[in-house]
């Protein structure tokens, strides 16, 4: 019938078709806008790039320069008053329900000028995509009506809400509010789910903020980044080339000498190093000390376990007070806590020369090995085995 459009599909057929089209939009955002344009972690074939640009013009009315600039500013000013969409600053409700509006408000000329470099400025971008933003989504509405008839109305509505809900709302909102953290990066980014399928892998938001220039967002064996699957698929046909997705550090069993390469490898792999420190030093020492804790502290043992490894800037004043109280009473915990921050100073202090960093790491290892704490001594030996070059 004419009111079912040219394809004359049933509702049960239209649902997977709609989900397929919205999935293409998600893939366009994560591969083209995010990994390629904003972070330069991925090279795409010109034909594939332009397909993504065209599809995003039809389904989001968002051009490359605006999205890229706002996202780069988010990373540069994360969790501050200048962050375009931080739930830590603005509240989760505002970011979750007004994510698209926050994007629009952030697209100022100053932001585009400062953060929008190296984005397309060709004829079609200037004269079509940027000049007639609403034309794309209007054309999409016409296409939906022609192909699907009256059902095209709700199909178009779903397409228009897909990115504002999932990307602007869920990733930028929930991704900085709820979930688990593999790494203690300097902001509140969290992995929403280990299965990055619905939002193209963007669910692994803590991993991304830890390694923003990586084309691959999964980091643990049980994590799935479907966007990385598409990259590998396109790579088979010469349509995509990931620029980097692995840390350059290598663990060389038996290596005992600390050198400049050891320092560079540790700095490059610093988030993994601190995760290892938590697992190999903090947690076993804390477990030993639990029996010595008084009744006031023991019920908050689980919270203390989190605070010992949490990024300092994310610790709330009341939590800081609790942590300081425990560290004052337990010298061993205070020592391993201080040693963790001394280790982080190797890559956080600006202006240190390579030889100065080398001397600092050697001194750290000597003090750790002389601490009398077995786990700290073993970790110092573990650090000595890192290098920029693989074994053999």
PLY file of the C-alpha trace (Angstrom):
ply
format ascii 1.0
element vertex 392
property float x
property float y
property float z
element edge 391
property int vertex1
property int vertex2
end_header
0.00 0.00 0.00
1.10 3.55 -0.73
1.05 4.56 2.95
3.67 1.87 3.69
6.18 3.53 1.34
8.19 2.10 -1.51
9.60 -0.77 0.54
6.21 -1.80 1.99
7.74 -3.33 5.15
5.89 -4.59 8.20
6.51 -3.07 11.64
8.56 -6.12 12.64
10.75 -5.58 9.59
11.04 -1.85 10.22
12.42 -2.25 13.74
15.69 -3.98 12.70
15.99 -1.59 9.74
15.72 1.38 12.10
18.24 -0.12 14.53
20.63 -0.76 11.64
20.41 2.87 10.52
20.97 4.21 14.03
23.90 1.82 14.42
25.50 3.33 11.31
25.14 6.72 13.00
26.86 5.44 16.13
29.70 3.95 14.06
30.05 7.25 12.20
30.39 9.15 15.47
32.86 6.83 17.20
35.10 6.11 14.19
34.97 9.35 12.22
34.17 12.17 14.66
35.77 10.71 17.78
38.74 8.49 16.98
39.68 10.03 13.63
38.83 13.73 13.84
39.02 14.61 17.53
41.97 12.42 18.57
43.78 11.63 15.31
44.11 8.01 16.46
42.83 6.60 13.18
43.31 7.28 9.46
40.28 6.67 7.23
40.05 6.35 3.45
38.68 9.57 1.86
35.62 7.73 0.51
34.78 6.33 3.96
35.35 9.71 5.61
32.97 11.41 3.25
30.32 8.73 3.66
30.44 9.30 7.43
30.25 13.09 6.99
27.28 12.77 4.66
25.45 10.31 6.94
26.00 12.50 10.00
24.67 15.51 8.08
21.51 13.51 7.34
21.01 12.11 10.83
22.43 14.63 13.34
22.85 18.08 11.73
26.24 18.12 13.50
29.27 19.17 11.50
32.78 17.91 12.07
34.38 21.13 13.28
31.82 21.78 16.03
31.81 18.23 17.41
35.60 17.95 17.29
36.20 21.32 18.97
33.73 20.68 21.80
35.12 17.22 22.46
38.72 18.43 22.52
37.73 21.18 24.95
36.04 18.54 27.13
39.35 16.69 27.43
41.38 19.86 27.96
39.06 21.26 30.67
37.53 18.06 32.03
35.54 18.36 35.28
36.13 22.12 35.51
33.79 25.07 35.05
34.96 25.29 31.43
34.05 21.66 30.65
31.15 21.82 28.14
29.29 18.89 29.71
30.60 17.69 33.07
28.02 16.05 35.40
30.49 16.63 38.24
30.07 20.38 37.72
26.61 20.70 36.12
24.84 17.73 37.71
23.84 14.42 36.16
20.26 15.41 35.35
21.29 18.39 33.26
23.87 16.49 31.23
21.65 13.43 30.83
18.56 15.31 29.66
20.07 18.44 28.09
23.21 17.03 26.50
22.38 18.25 22.99
21.60 21.74 24.29
24.94 21.86 26.10
26.69 20.98 22.85
24.88 23.76 21.02
25.70 26.31 23.73
29.38 25.34 23.67
29.86 25.85 19.94
31.14 29.41 20.34
33.46 31.05 17.77
36.25 31.07 20.40
35.90 27.33 21.02
35.82 26.53 17.30
38.87 28.68 16.65
40.97 27.21 19.47
39.97 23.55 19.35
38.66 23.03 15.83
41.92 22.84 13.90
42.59 20.19 11.26
38.93 19.63 10.39
37.40 19.65 6.87
37.06 23.05 5.21
36.43 21.93 1.62
33.72 23.27 -0.69
31.01 20.83 0.34
31.68 21.51 4.04
31.50 25.30 3.61
28.61 25.44 1.16
26.45 22.47 2.18
27.12 20.75 5.51
27.89 23.85 7.59
25.74 26.30 5.67
22.57 24.20 5.51
22.62 22.04 8.65
18.83 21.63 8.82
18.66 20.60 5.18
20.29 17.26 5.94
17.79 16.14 8.58
14.92 17.50 6.43
16.19 15.39 3.53
16.37 12.39 5.89
12.73 12.94 6.81
11.75 12.93 3.14
13.76 9.76 2.47
12.13 8.01 5.46
8.64 9.00 4.32
9.26 7.86 0.75
10.78 4.53 1.77
8.64 3.66 4.80
5.44 5.66 4.36
3.70 6.90 7.51
6.07 4.79 9.60
8.80 7.10 8.40
7.61 9.65 10.97
8.59 7.58 14.01
11.65 6.18 12.28
12.91 9.73 11.65
12.13 10.69 15.27
14.18 7.75 16.56
17.08 8.72 14.31
17.00 12.32 15.54
17.01 11.36 19.23
19.60 8.59 18.99
22.80 10.65 19.34
21.41 13.22 21.83
20.31 10.37 24.11
23.13 7.86 23.76
26.16 10.04 23.05
25.43 13.48 24.49
23.41 12.12 27.42
24.60 8.64 28.34
28.32 8.79 27.46
28.91 12.35 28.65
26.57 11.98 31.64
26.61 8.44 32.99
30.16 7.98 31.67
31.34 10.53 34.23
28.99 9.48 37.02
28.44 5.71 37.30
30.45 2.64 36.39
33.80 1.03 37.09
37.33 2.40 36.70
40.23 0.39 35.32
42.58 3.34 35.75
42.82 6.33 38.07
42.91 9.04 35.42
42.71 12.67 36.57
38.96 13.01 35.95
35.83 11.08 36.93
35.47 9.11 33.67
34.06 5.60 34.16
33.40 2.53 32.06
29.63 2.19 31.82
29.78 -1.42 30.68
32.53 -3.86 29.65
30.44 -4.69 26.57
30.83 -1.72 24.23
28.20 -2.68 21.68
25.25 -0.27 21.88
27.36 2.89 21.64
30.14 1.54 19.45
32.62 0.98 22.28
32.13 4.42 23.83
30.83 2.64 26.93
34.53 2.14 27.84
34.88 5.79 28.79
37.46 5.46 31.58
39.73 3.55 29.22
39.36 6.31 26.64
40.15 9.15 29.05
43.19 7.23 30.22
44.47 6.62 26.68
42.69 9.29 24.57
44.92 8.79 21.53
44.32 5.07 21.28
42.18 3.78 18.43
41.20 0.82 20.61
39.03 1.49 23.67
39.00 -1.97 25.31
41.81 -2.77 27.78
40.79 -5.93 29.68
40.25 -9.40 28.23
36.52 -9.30 29.01
35.90 -5.88 27.45
34.41 -5.61 23.96
34.91 -2.57 21.73
32.77 -3.12 18.67
34.21 0.04 17.13
37.62 -1.65 17.15
36.03 -4.59 15.34
34.87 -2.25 12.57
38.33 -0.68 12.37
39.89 -4.12 11.88
37.25 -4.96 9.24
37.87 -1.73 7.32
41.60 -2.30 7.67
41.27 -5.57 5.73
39.97 -3.57 2.75
42.50 -0.76 3.06
39.91 1.71 4.33
41.30 2.32 7.85
44.68 2.47 9.58
44.93 2.71 13.38
47.83 4.94 14.43
48.32 3.60 17.91
46.54 1.34 20.34
49.24 -0.34 22.49
51.54 1.10 25.16
55.13 1.00 23.98
56.40 -0.36 27.34
57.66 -3.94 27.55
58.23 -6.17 30.57
61.55 -7.99 30.26
61.84 -10.88 32.76
65.22 -10.97 34.48
66.10 -7.33 33.76
67.53 -5.75 36.94
69.21 -2.53 35.81
67.27 0.73 35.98
68.04 2.95 32.98
66.50 5.86 31.10
64.40 3.44 29.03
62.97 2.03 32.26
61.83 5.51 33.27
60.33 6.20 29.84
58.57 2.83 29.76
57.07 3.35 33.22
55.90 6.87 32.33
54.35 5.61 29.10
52.59 2.78 30.90
51.90 4.78 34.08
48.23 3.95 34.49
48.90 0.23 34.25
51.84 0.64 36.63
49.62 2.30 39.24
46.98 -0.37 38.78
49.68 -2.99 39.41
50.82 -1.06 42.48
47.31 -1.19 43.85
47.02 -4.93 43.25
50.54 -5.95 44.28
51.19 -3.55 47.17
48.20 -1.64 48.49
45.62 -4.39 48.63
47.76 -7.10 50.30
49.19 -4.61 52.84
45.72 -3.27 53.59
44.46 -6.82 54.10
47.24 -7.43 56.60
46.46 -4.20 58.43
42.73 -4.86 58.63
43.12 -6.99 61.77
44.92 -4.09 63.48
42.22 -1.53 62.74
39.91 -0.40 65.51
36.13 -0.84 65.42
35.63 2.71 64.16
37.66 2.22 61.00
37.06 -1.46 60.15
33.44 -0.99 58.91
34.76 1.50 56.33
37.49 -0.85 55.12
36.02 -1.12 51.62
35.86 2.65 51.24
39.41 2.98 52.49
40.56 0.49 49.87
39.16 2.79 47.18
40.54 5.99 48.68
44.11 4.72 48.88
44.34 4.45 45.09
41.94 7.22 44.05
43.13 10.26 42.15
43.73 12.94 44.81
41.74 15.64 43.01
38.63 13.40 43.13
38.69 12.81 46.89
36.00 14.77 48.70
36.89 16.75 51.88
35.15 14.30 54.26
36.82 11.36 52.54
40.18 13.11 52.79
39.66 13.60 56.53
38.87 9.90 56.99
41.90 8.88 54.93
44.25 11.17 56.87
42.98 9.75 60.17
43.72 6.19 59.09
47.17 7.07 57.72
48.11 8.78 60.98
47.28 5.61 62.95
48.86 3.07 60.58
52.46 3.80 59.65
52.73 1.00 57.09
49.69 2.24 55.16
51.06 5.78 55.28
54.39 4.57 53.87
52.93 2.70 50.89
50.56 5.64 50.23
53.44 8.11 50.20
55.53 5.81 48.00
52.71 5.66 45.46
52.69 9.46 45.16
56.48 9.60 44.99
56.32 7.21 42.05
53.68 9.29 40.30
55.87 12.38 40.73
58.19 10.88 38.10
55.74 11.77 35.34
53.77 14.56 37.01
56.67 16.92 37.75
57.34 19.20 34.81
60.80 20.18 33.69
62.72 17.20 35.04
65.55 16.02 32.78
65.81 12.31 31.87
68.81 11.82 34.14
66.98 13.48 37.03
64.03 11.14 36.52
66.42 8.20 36.37
68.04 9.18 39.67
64.61 9.64 41.25
63.47 6.17 40.13
66.69 4.54 41.33
66.29 6.21 44.72
62.62 5.13 44.84
63.61 1.51 44.19
66.39 1.60 46.81
64.05 2.99 49.47
61.33 0.49 48.56
63.76 -2.42 48.79
64.96 -1.18 52.18
61.42 -0.60 53.55
61.03 -4.02 55.13
57.67 -4.42 53.39
57.85 -7.54 51.22
55.23 -6.40 48.72
56.98 -3.07 48.21
60.35 -4.77 47.76
58.90 -7.14 45.15
57.27 -4.26 43.30
60.58 -2.39 43.08
62.10 -5.48 41.44
59.08 -5.58 39.11
59.70 -1.99 37.99
63.35 -2.67 37.19
62.29 -5.14 34.49
60.52 -2.53 32.31
62.02 -1.35 29.02
61.03 0.23 25.72
62.34 -2.85 23.92
60.82 -6.35 24.03
62.72 -9.26 25.49
65.29 -10.76 23.17
0 1
1 2
2 3
3 4
4 5
5 6
6 7
7 8
8 9
9 10
10 11
11 12
12 13
13 14
14 15
15 16
16 17
17 18
18 19
19 20
20 21
21 22
22 23
23 24
24 25
25 26
26 27
27 28
28 29
29 30
30 31
31 32
32 33
33 34
34 35
35 36
36 37
37 38
38 39
39 40
40 41
41 42
42 43
43 44
44 45
45 46
46 47
47 48
48 49
49 50
50 51
51 52
52 53
53 54
54 55
55 56
56 57
57 58
58 59
59 60
60 61
61 62
62 63
63 64
64 65
65 66
66 67
67 68
68 69
69 70
70 71
71 72
72 73
73 74
74 75
75 76
76 77
77 78
78 79
79 80
80 81
81 82
82 83
83 84
84 85
85 86
86 87
87 88
88 89
89 90
90 91
91 92
92 93
93 94
94 95
95 96
96 97
97 98
98 99
99 100
100 101
101 102
102 103
103 104
104 105
105 106
106 107
107 108
108 109
109 110
110 111
111 112
112 113
113 114
114 115
115 116
116 117
117 118
118 119
119 120
120 121
121 122
122 123
123 124
124 125
125 126
126 127
127 128
128 129
129 130
130 131
131 132
132 133
133 134
134 135
135 136
136 137
137 138
138 139
139 140
140 141
141 142
142 143
143 144
144 145
145 146
146 147
147 148
148 149
149 150
150 151
151 152
152 153
153 154
154 155
155 156
156 157
157 158
158 159
159 160
160 161
161 162
162 163
163 164
164 165
165 166
166 167
167 168
168 169
169 170
170 171
171 172
172 173
173 174
174 175
175 176
176 177
177 178
178 179
179 180
180 181
181 182
182 183
183 184
184 185
185 186
186 187
187 188
188 189
189 190
190 191
191 192
192 193
193 194
194 195
195 196
196 197
197 198
198 199
199 200
200 201
201 202
202 203
203 204
204 205
205 206
206 207
207 208
208 209
209 210
210 211
211 212
212 213
213 214
214 215
215 216
216 217
217 218
218 219
219 220
220 221
221 222
222 223
223 224
224 225
225 226
226 227
227 228
228 229
229 230
230 231
231 232
232 233
233 234
234 235
235 236
236 237
237 238
238 239
239 240
240 241
241 242
242 243
243 244
244 245
245 246
246 247
247 248
248 249
249 250
250 251
251 252
252 253
253 254
254 255
255 256
256 257
257 258
258 259
259 260
260 261
261 262
262 263
263 264
264 265
265 266
266 267
267 268
268 269
269 270
270 271
271 272
272 273
273 274
274 275
275 276
276 277
277 278
278 279
279 280
280 281
281 282
282 283
283 284
284 285
285 286
286 287
287 288
288 289
289 290
290 291
291 292
292 293
293 294
294 295
295 296
296 297
297 298
298 299
299 300
300 301
301 302
302 303
303 304
304 305
305 306
306 307
307 308
308 309
309 310
310 311
311 312
312 313
313 314
314 315
315 316
316 317
317 318
318 319
319 320
320 321
321 322
322 323
323 324
324 325
325 326
326 327
327 328
328 329
329 330
330 331
331 332
332 333
333 334
334 335
335 336
336 337
337 338
338 339
339 340
340 341
341 342
342 343
343 344
344 345
345 346
346 347
347 348
348 349
349 350
350 351
351 352
352 353
353 354
354 355
355 356
356 357
357 358
358 359
359 360
360 361
361 362
362 363
363 364
364 365
365 366
366 367
367 368
368 369
369 370
370 371
371 372
372 373
373 374
374 375
375 376
376 377
377 378
378 379
379 380
380 381
381 382
382 383
383 384
384 385
385 386
386 387
387 388
388 389
389 390
390 391
